[in-house]
Each structure stands twice: as structure tokens, then as C-alpha cells.
Amino acid sequence: MATPTIIDTIRDPHLFAPWFKEPNSWCAWRAFLCALFGLSMSKEALTIYQRHTGRIELPAKPFNEAWLVVGRRGGKSFITALVAVYLACFFDYRKYLSPGERGAVMVLASDRKQSRVIIGYVKALLKQVPMLDRLVIRSTSEGIELKNNITIEVQTAAFRSVRGYTVVCALLDEIAFWRNEESANPDAEIVNALRPAMATIPNSLLIGLSSPYAKRGVLFEAYREHYGQESDVLVWQADTKSMNPNVPHSIIDRAYKRDSVSASSEYGAVFRNDVETFIDFDAVVATIVTGMLELPYLSSNSYRGFVDPSGGSRDSFTLAIAHNENGIAVLDCIIERKPPFSPEAVVKEFSSTLKRYHINTVHGDRYGGFFPRELFNKESINYKVSELTRSDLYLELLPAIMCGKIQLLDNRKLINQICLLERRTARSGKDSVDHPPGAHDDIANSAAGALYLAKKQPKKVICEAFNQFEILDNLYLTNGLSYDV
């Protein structure tokens, strides 16, 4: 018996038809599925296809790679779950697998909580169709094992997580928002790792899906290279209402009134023009001293410390120390303490490190009001609120890096946090810099603050009275006195 097309399955009352009770509201998605699998189209579907792909000619064959740039609540997660179930259940991949090997339908997202949106749809589609439910051997929170040697499973967005698999289908959920402090470009690394894992499966399928964000990353690169082109990669761009007419106009209208730029991205599926990469990766790498994780204290240097405090439940508490060496701001030490932790214990630890570098005053932001000030004062360390905001510190950091006036430690997380920073232009025309949604910049903030302070501080002058100065310095520390060096 011939394998049914995916359109056949959504028309069949014994398969997925119950999920498509309002046929008119699914017109755009049916057109997408026809294009994805190289099926014939009606005139209406052809018009929809041309509108959302920028193409004229119908695809001559199924695609192995597709990118969905679709607004929020457009239905892309459900449709990609349907594609996953269709491929997992209606195709036999065993002839492409080694004895004992299982093929993987892989759902990847920024975290497991996000990926469970699609896997939840997958489980529902299987469970509500008795003939498909009988294929299930085992179902867990991480995925579903089928009798035909296929496993549908969730994975977090890390390139190491996809190695060693034979992948028949990969769904990359909300890929425009993938963030990973282990990599500055996690989306590109994962896609590069997936392609070899899919190479031995003739009808393997990679689908990247997301509402758009900044003009960078693999989603934007695919859009720029293939949208409107007669290529072997399908790019489909559509606003929320085009794909899901059931979303109330009022919700979208309110979003546009609150923030038209954000709404045009979230619901209009338009890449943002007001967000750009803050700093070039190669420029940051050029400042790194390879293999150097920390520099020891030298009495000839005058050091500055900066902290990014945290209450201990959500964000990291970080400390950075830097000094000025012949006009170069040198990062000496960076420490991160991840939650959960006791703020008192971390302040005590950081104070010990500060004293090791003969620092009596540490600078930081306004977080927590008097909380960090009181804790550091108990350890005989004066806490001063930074004169610059987080964004201003980053704006000061940029020219110093570009001019080679910065020397960084070989700390991968620090480098990635700096490289992930975004410059945003407000309606007023003023620029601000911050981490992207879902990311962190605790280490980058401390480093930027310490390097800014070091840039302002001239190198300590060695003179005949230098030994006496160090004795006085130690005396102050011993007696719990505080002054700003």
C-alpha cells in the first residue's frame, strides 16, 4: 500500500482530521505542507505559497531543509510536531540503520521546558490515534520510543547533545532565541553538527522555526540567502494572522500600541532593525591572553575591583579585578558564584580576594540598595556605587577593545557574554547595550566595570617610599580601616 501524504493524514478522520475541525483556518499551513513535501497545490494554495516564500515556481520535489519565520501564536509548534509524527510513523528507516541502532526525531530548544511544547503535541497526536498509539513502546518526559526503531526525544540546544545520533528529523524550536554561554554561536554549531548526523537518511528533514529577532544567526542567514530564491532550501515568512486567523485582532493591536517595533517582530514576523551585534567576535578574541586564567598580585600594580551583586536565588554574583599597565587595561581575575548561594558567604570570599590584591574599595551597581554595601563594610571593604550604568560601561568597553587597549583572560563564558551583547537604538536615537533575551551578562558586567576603573587609574609609580606605602597599606587592612586606593 502506498504511503499516505501528510495532506491525506490530516483529512483522514481515523488519523489527524479531528485536529483540523476548521479547514479554512488551516489553509496557509496546508499550503506550507504541500510545499515542504513537494505535493500538488490548488490555485489558492499556490497564491499563499508565492506570498510567503517570494517564489514563483512550484517545488519539484520535497525539501530536506526548511525555515519558518512565523509570528507568535501562528501554530508553527503544532505543525512541526505533526511533521515529526508523520515522518516517525509513516516511513520505515530501518534499512538505513545499523543493527540495534535507533533513528532519532530530535526536538531541540533553548531549554527542556521550551522543547516540551512540541513534545507535548507529539504525545497528544500519538495517543489520540489508536493505530499510532500501538507503535509506542515507552513514553517518558524526555521522549517516546516507537516499535519501528525510531525515538522522538527532546534535547537542549548544545552541539554536543546531537553527536553520535542518526537523525531522521530535527526540529529547532525558537532558534532565533537560542543562547548558550558555552558558545557565542550555538545555533550555527548545532546545525553544523546535525547535518552529518542526517547525511545517511535520504528523506531526512531539518526545520528551524521561530518568530524573528535580530538580523543575525542561522535563521536570518537562511532568510537572506534563500527567501525569494528558487533553491533547495525552503524559507517561509508569515505574520501571525496569516497562519492563524483565530488569534484575536485585539491582542495584536494592543501589542502594536505598546511597542510597535517589538510587535512587528513578535506578530509581524519582521526581523528587527533596532537590534544589532554590539562587538565583533574576532576583535574580542584578539584581546585574549591564551591559556591565562588569572594573574597574580604584583606590588608594582594598582588594582581595581568591580562586582555584580546577586541575592543568591537567580543570577550569579561576580567579581572582576583589573589594573592599568602602560595604558592597557588588564583583567587579572574573574570569579563567578552561581545560585543558589549565601550572599554573606560570597561577600566574605570576594572580600578575601580583594584584600589579596590590596583593594580596599570595590565598585558595583545599584542592585539591592544597601544590601551589598552593608555586607562588604562588615568585611572592611568599602562599597561604592558605579558612576556609570551597565550600558555605559559596555559603551566605554567597545572603543578600548577595538583600539587594543584591553587585555582579557582566557575565560570562555566571559568572551561569549561579551560577544552576545546587543546594541539597541531607542526611538529617541539613544543607544543602549544589554544581553539578549534569555541570556546573562553577570561576568561581562563585572569585567567591563573593573576595566573601566583600571583605564582611569595610572600605573602605580615606584619610588623610594614604596615599601613604606605597602607597610601602611597592610596596617590599614589589619586594623579594619578603609580608604580608596
Summary of the structure (lengths in Angstrom):
residues: 485
radius of gyration: 27.5
end to end distance: 83.3
largest distance: 95.5
contacts: 1571
relative contact order: 0.10
helix: 41%
strand: 21%
